[in-house]
């Protein structure tokens, strides 16, 4: 697999595929993927030349790095040899960028007719914005996501992770796998995944709500648009998340809170009534939940089999017994940085488990190795190095 992508969406796609066993060659420009410098926080030492941004480390494990200047003909010839041997090309050049380097769809088909070409863009094929660069933050705004994120009456807010990029990476991964399955009958093909379309796609029920009502959903903070109560509440010493997801849970929830009369109140008898009358119900629940600690309510709600949980920060979330049991955080040994913790891939296969085999590579760490596999001898590699192509 040839990875000519940078930043997040493309590298996330190729990392997931690498975790699943793909041999990914990350083709980097002479100064490397831009995220190598997206710090702080940093890992390593600047004076020793090992300083690397945590951002880069997050999405580039299990890959081999080939430093290559594609502005040169010799560099493009290396890429042609890679593509001829590869199954998949993943890239996120701006519209027309790959064509200008001499890799049009016709050229790619001539190099390798079975090649799956995943092109990750900002706004999709065609339309007035097709040539614009895609940035997660801007797409969250223009894709409607920020309009439903944040507190009611407050300003719109982006999601705390680059979710448009992540969603595009997930959709990209799915599309590559589907294209490989289809290849025996369809041959190679181009697949386009955009940040905008991915963001619109993950609006799911909120988009459907808007289609049905003809009204934009607006912001509800931590509250759910279609289920009540399904949100956070302040307790005597913190915050608790509660999700009453069924009618069977509702009376048990009221009993656990010591307010069984609410279950019999016709205003709140069904979820539909609770949604309509949420402004009357939520203050009653909030007042009751403020009278005891988070631990007390978790014990009561747990005994009643009502979904609830405390509010953890990122480090606390990875330190829970459950996160530790599923090995969500694992350490890998980096050649210059030592032990580096990573987030384990979330799939668990019974027979073919995903694995973290190698740490995120140094810039150009595998250039000689990859070029040797492509048929370059030591003299040719030295010439490429002297010419600044590697």
C-alpha positions as CSV (number, residue, x, y, z in Angstrom):
1,X,0.0,0.0,0.0
2,X,1.4,3.4,-1.0
3,X,0.5,6.2,1.3
4,X,1.1,9.7,-0.2
5,X,-1.3,11.4,2.2
6,X,-0.4,13.8,5.0
7,X,-1.9,15.2,8.3
8,X,-4.8,13.1,9.6
9,X,-7.6,11.6,7.4
10,X,-5.3,9.7,5.0
11,X,-2.7,8.7,7.6
12,X,-5.5,7.5,9.9
13,X,-6.9,5.4,7.0
14,X,-3.5,3.8,6.3
15,X,-2.7,3.2,9.9
16,X,-5.9,1.3,10.5
17,X,-5.2,-0.8,7.4
18,X,-1.7,-1.3,8.6
19,X,-3.0,-2.5,12.0
20,X,-5.0,-5.0,10.0
21,X,-1.9,-6.3,8.3
22,X,-1.2,-4.1,5.3
23,X,2.4,-3.3,4.3
24,X,2.2,0.5,4.1
25,X,5.0,2.6,2.5
26,X,4.6,6.2,3.7
27,X,5.9,8.5,0.9
28,X,7.0,11.7,2.6
29,X,8.3,14.9,1.0
30,X,11.8,16.0,1.8
31,X,10.8,17.9,4.9
32,X,8.4,15.1,6.1
33,X,4.7,15.0,6.9
34,X,3.8,18.4,8.3
35,X,2.4,16.8,11.5
36,X,6.0,15.9,12.5
37,X,6.3,19.5,13.5
38,X,2.8,20.0,15.0
39,X,3.8,20.4,18.6
40,X,3.9,20.8,21.5
41,X,3.6,18.4,23.0
42,X,6.8,16.8,21.8
43,X,8.5,13.5,22.4
44,X,12.3,13.3,22.2
45,X,15.1,15.9,22.2
46,X,15.5,18.7,19.8
47,X,19.3,19.0,20.3
48,X,19.6,15.3,19.5
49,X,17.4,15.6,16.4
50,X,14.8,13.2,17.7
51,X,12.1,15.7,18.6
52,X,8.7,14.5,17.2
53,X,5.2,15.8,17.7
54,X,2.8,13.6,19.5
55,X,0.3,14.4,16.7
56,X,2.5,12.6,14.1
57,X,2.9,9.6,16.5
58,X,-0.8,9.2,16.8
59,X,-1.5,8.0,13.2
60,X,1.6,6.6,11.6
61,X,2.6,3.3,13.3
62,X,3.1,0.1,11.4
63,X,4.4,2.0,8.3
64,X,7.7,2.3,6.5
65,X,8.9,5.8,5.6
66,X,10.3,6.6,2.2
67,X,11.6,10.2,1.9
68,X,11.0,11.2,-1.7
69,X,11.0,14.4,-3.7
70,X,8.1,14.0,-6.2
71,X,9.0,17.3,-7.9
72,X,11.8,15.5,-9.7
73,X,11.5,13.0,-12.5
74,X,13.7,10.5,-10.6
75,X,11.4,10.8,-7.6
76,X,8.3,10.2,-9.7
77,X,10.0,7.1,-11.3
78,X,10.4,5.7,-7.8
79,X,6.7,6.3,-7.2
80,X,5.8,4.7,-10.5
81,X,7.7,1.5,-9.4
82,X,6.0,1.5,-6.1
83,X,2.5,1.8,-7.6
84,X,3.2,-0.9,-10.1
85,X,3.8,-3.3,-7.2
86,X,1.1,-1.9,-4.9
87,X,-2.5,-2.7,-4.3
88,X,-3.7,0.6,-3.0
89,X,-2.8,4.3,-3.3
90,X,-4.0,6.7,-0.7
91,X,-3.5,10.5,-1.2
92,X,-5.0,13.8,-0.3
93,X,-3.5,16.2,-2.9
94,X,-5.6,19.2,-3.8
95,X,-7.8,18.7,-6.9
96,X,-5.5,18.2,-9.9
97,X,-2.3,18.0,-7.8
98,X,-1.7,14.3,-8.6
99,X,-2.4,14.9,-12.3
100,X,0.1,17.7,-12.4
101,X,2.8,15.3,-11.2
102,X,2.0,13.0,-14.1
103,X,-0.3,10.6,-12.3
104,X,-3.7,11.1,-13.9
105,X,-6.3,8.3,-13.7
106,X,-5.2,7.1,-17.2
107,X,-1.6,7.1,-16.1
108,X,-2.3,5.2,-13.0
109,X,-4.3,2.6,-14.9
110,X,-1.4,2.2,-17.3
111,X,1.0,1.7,-14.4
112,X,-1.3,-0.8,-12.6
113,X,-4.8,-1.6,-13.8
114,X,-5.7,-3.3,-10.5
115,X,-4.7,-0.3,-8.4
116,X,-7.3,0.9,-5.9
117,X,-6.9,4.7,-5.7
118,X,-8.4,6.4,-2.6
119,X,-8.5,10.2,-3.0
120,X,-9.4,12.1,0.1
121,X,-10.6,15.6,-0.5
122,X,-12.2,18.5,1.2
123,X,-15.5,18.9,-0.5
124,X,-16.1,16.1,-2.9
125,X,-16.2,15.8,-6.7
126,X,-17.7,18.7,-8.7
127,X,-19.5,21.7,-7.3
128,X,-18.2,25.2,-6.7
129,X,-16.0,24.2,-3.7
130,X,-14.3,21.1,-5.3
131,X,-10.9,22.8,-5.6
132,X,-10.8,24.2,-2.1
133,X,-8.4,22.7,0.4
134,X,-10.2,20.8,3.2
135,X,-9.6,21.7,6.9
136,X,-11.4,19.8,9.6
137,X,-12.3,23.0,11.6
138,X,-13.8,24.7,8.6
139,X,-15.7,21.6,7.5
140,X,-17.1,21.2,11.0
141,X,-18.5,24.7,10.6
142,X,-19.7,24.4,7.0
143,X,-20.9,20.8,7.4
144,X,-23.5,21.7,10.1
145,X,-21.7,19.9,12.9
146,X,-20.8,23.0,14.9
147,X,-24.4,24.2,14.8
148,X,-25.5,21.3,17.0
149,X,-22.5,21.3,19.3
150,X,-22.4,23.4,22.4
151,X,-24.8,24.6,25.0
152,X,-28.3,25.9,24.2
153,X,-28.1,29.6,23.7
154,X,-24.3,29.6,23.7
155,X,-21.9,29.8,20.8
156,X,-21.4,26.9,18.4
157,X,-18.4,24.7,19.3
158,X,-16.2,22.3,17.4
159,X,-15.8,18.7,18.6
160,X,-12.7,18.3,20.8
161,X,-11.0,16.0,18.3
162,X,-10.7,16.5,14.5
163,X,-13.8,14.4,14.0
164,X,-14.3,15.3,10.3
165,X,-10.8,14.0,9.5
166,X,-11.4,10.9,11.7
167,X,-14.7,10.2,10.0
168,X,-13.2,10.6,6.6
169,X,-10.4,8.2,7.6
170,X,-13.0,5.6,8.8
171,X,-15.0,5.9,5.6
172,X,-11.8,5.7,3.6
173,X,-10.8,2.5,5.4
174,X,-14.2,1.0,4.6
175,X,-14.0,2.0,1.0
176,X,-10.5,0.5,0.5
177,X,-11.6,-2.8,1.9
178,X,-14.7,-2.9,-0.2
179,X,-12.7,-2.0,-3.3
180,X,-10.3,-4.8,-2.7
181,X,-13.1,-7.3,-2.3
182,X,-14.6,-6.0,-5.6
183,X,-11.3,-6.1,-7.5
184,X,-11.5,-9.7,-8.8
185,X,-14.6,-8.6,-10.8
186,X,-14.2,-4.8,-11.2
187,X,-10.4,-4.4,-11.3
188,X,-8.9,-1.3,-9.9
189,X,-10.9,1.8,-9.3
190,X,-10.8,5.3,-8.0
191,X,-12.7,6.0,-4.7
192,X,-13.3,9.6,-3.5
193,X,-14.0,10.3,0.1
194,X,-14.4,13.9,1.3
195,X,-14.4,15.6,4.7
196,X,-17.6,17.4,3.9
197,X,-19.5,14.3,2.8
198,X,-18.1,12.3,5.8
199,X,-19.3,15.1,8.2
200,X,-22.7,15.2,6.6
201,X,-23.0,11.5,6.9
202,X,-22.2,11.3,10.6
203,X,-25.1,13.8,11.3
204,X,-27.3,10.7,11.0
205,X,-30.4,11.2,13.2
206,X,-29.9,14.9,13.5
207,X,-30.0,15.2,9.8
208,X,-33.1,13.1,9.6
209,X,-34.7,15.2,12.3
210,X,-34.1,18.3,10.2
211,X,-35.4,16.6,7.1
212,X,-38.6,15.6,8.8
213,X,-39.3,18.8,10.7
214,X,-37.9,21.3,8.2
215,X,-36.1,23.0,11.1
216,X,-32.4,22.9,12.0
217,X,-31.9,21.0,15.3
218,X,-29.9,23.6,17.2
219,X,-27.7,23.0,20.3
220,X,-28.7,21.1,23.4
221,X,-25.3,20.8,25.1
222,X,-25.1,17.3,26.6
223,X,-28.8,16.6,26.2
224,X,-30.1,14.2,23.6
225,X,-32.6,15.5,20.9
226,X,-34.8,12.4,21.0
227,X,-34.4,10.8,24.4
228,X,-35.1,12.2,27.9
229,X,-33.4,12.0,30.3
230,X,-30.2,11.3,28.4
231,X,-27.6,13.9,29.5
232,X,-25.2,15.0,32.2
233,X,-26.4,16.3,35.6
234,X,-24.5,18.0,38.4
235,X,-24.2,16.0,41.7
236,X,-23.2,17.2,45.1
237,X,-19.5,16.8,44.2
238,X,-19.2,16.4,40.4
239,X,-20.9,15.4,37.2
240,X,-22.7,12.2,36.2
241,X,-23.9,11.1,32.8
242,X,-27.3,9.3,32.8
243,X,-29.0,7.6,29.9
244,X,-32.5,6.3,30.4
245,X,-32.8,4.5,27.1
246,X,-36.0,2.5,27.4
247,X,-39.4,2.7,29.0
248,X,-38.5,-0.2,31.3
249,X,-35.6,1.8,32.8
250,X,-37.7,4.9,33.5
251,X,-39.6,3.6,36.6
252,X,-36.5,2.0,37.9
253,X,-34.6,5.3,37.5
254,X,-37.3,7.2,39.4
255,X,-37.3,4.6,42.2
256,X,-33.5,4.8,42.5
257,X,-33.7,8.6,42.8
258,X,-36.4,8.3,45.5
259,X,-39.0,10.0,43.4
260,X,-41.3,7.2,42.2
261,X,-44.2,9.6,41.7
262,X,-42.5,11.0,38.6
263,X,-42.9,7.6,36.9
264,X,-46.7,7.9,37.4
265,X,-46.9,11.5,36.2
266,X,-48.7,11.5,32.9
267,X,-46.5,14.3,31.6
268,X,-43.5,11.9,31.8
269,X,-45.1,8.5,31.2
270,X,-43.4,7.8,27.9
271,X,-40.3,9.0,26.2
272,X,-42.3,11.0,23.8
273,X,-44.0,12.8,26.6
274,X,-40.7,13.4,28.4
275,X,-39.2,14.9,25.2
276,X,-42.2,17.2,24.8
277,X,-42.1,18.2,28.5
278,X,-38.3,18.1,29.1
279,X,-38.3,21.7,30.4
280,X,-40.6,20.7,33.2
281,X,-38.8,17.4,34.0
282,X,-35.1,18.2,33.8
283,X,-35.2,20.8,36.7
284,X,-36.9,18.3,38.9
285,X,-34.3,15.6,38.2
286,X,-31.4,18.1,38.5
287,X,-32.6,19.3,41.9
288,X,-32.8,15.7,43.2
289,X,-29.4,14.6,41.8
290,X,-27.7,17.6,43.4
291,X,-28.5,16.2,46.8
292,X,-26.0,13.3,46.8
293,X,-22.5,12.5,45.5
294,X,-21.6,11.0,42.2
295,X,-20.5,7.8,43.9
296,X,-23.8,7.5,45.8
297,X,-25.9,7.9,42.6
298,X,-23.7,5.5,40.6
299,X,-24.3,2.9,43.3
300,X,-28.0,3.4,43.3
301,X,-28.4,3.5,39.5
302,X,-26.1,0.5,39.1
303,X,-28.2,-1.5,41.5
304,X,-31.3,-0.4,39.4
305,X,-29.6,-1.4,36.1
306,X,-29.9,2.2,34.8
307,X,-27.0,3.3,32.5
308,X,-24.8,5.9,34.2
309,X,-21.2,6.9,34.4
310,X,-18.8,9.5,35.9
311,X,-17.2,12.2,33.8
312,X,-13.5,11.3,33.2
313,X,-10.8,13.2,31.5
314,X,-8.7,11.5,28.8
315,X,-6.0,10.0,31.1
316,X,-8.7,8.9,33.6
317,X,-10.6,7.2,30.8
318,X,-7.6,5.2,29.8
319,X,-6.8,4.3,33.4
320,X,-10.2,2.7,34.2
321,X,-10.2,-1.0,35.0
322,X,-12.3,-1.6,31.9
323,X,-10.0,0.3,29.5
324,X,-7.0,-1.6,31.0
325,X,-8.8,-4.9,30.6
326,X,-9.3,-4.3,26.9
327,X,-5.7,-3.0,26.6
328,X,-6.8,0.3,25.1
329,X,-3.4,1.9,25.8
330,X,-0.3,-0.1,24.7
331,X,3.4,0.8,24.7
332,X,5.7,0.4,21.6
333,X,9.4,0.8,21.5
334,X,10.6,3.6,19.2
335,X,14.2,3.5,17.8
336,X,15.0,7.0,19.1
337,X,12.3,7.9,21.5
338,X,12.1,4.7,23.7
339,X,8.8,3.6,25.0
340,X,5.9,5.4,23.4
341,X,2.3,4.7,24.4
342,X,-0.3,4.3,21.6
343,X,-4.1,3.9,21.4
344,X,-4.7,0.3,20.4
345,X,-7.0,-0.3,17.4
346,X,-10.5,-1.1,18.6
347,X,-11.2,-4.2,16.6
348,X,-10.8,-7.7,18.2
349,X,-10.6,-10.5,15.7
350,X,-10.8,-14.1,17.0
351,X,-8.4,-15.5,14.4
352,X,-6.6,-12.6,12.8
353,X,-6.0,-9.9,15.4
354,X,-4.9,-6.4,14.5
355,X,-1.4,-5.8,15.7
356,X,1.0,-3.0,16.4
357,X,4.2,-4.3,14.8
358,X,6.4,-1.3,14.4
359,X,6.4,2.3,15.9
360,X,5.8,5.4,13.8
361,X,8.9,5.6,11.5
362,X,11.6,8.2,11.4
363,X,11.6,10.4,8.3
364,X,13.1,8.2,5.5
365,X,13.9,5.4,7.9
366,X,13.1,2.7,5.3
367,X,14.2,4.5,2.1
368,X,17.1,2.2,1.3
369,X,15.1,-0.9,2.2
370,X,12.1,0.1,0.0
371,X,14.3,1.1,-2.9
372,X,16.2,-2.2,-2.7
373,X,12.8,-4.0,-3.0
374,X,12.1,-1.9,-6.1
375,X,15.3,-3.0,-7.8
376,X,17.6,-0.1,-7.1
377,X,21.2,-1.1,-6.5
378,X,23.6,0.7,-4.1
379,X,25.0,3.0,-6.8
380,X,21.6,4.1,-7.9
381,X,20.5,4.8,-4.3
382,X,23.7,6.8,-3.7
383,X,22.9,8.9,-6.8
384,X,19.3,9.5,-5.7
385,X,20.7,10.6,-2.3
386,X,23.3,12.9,-3.8
387,X,20.7,14.5,-6.0
388,X,18.5,15.3,-2.9
389,X,15.7,13.1,-4.1
390,X,15.8,10.9,-1.0
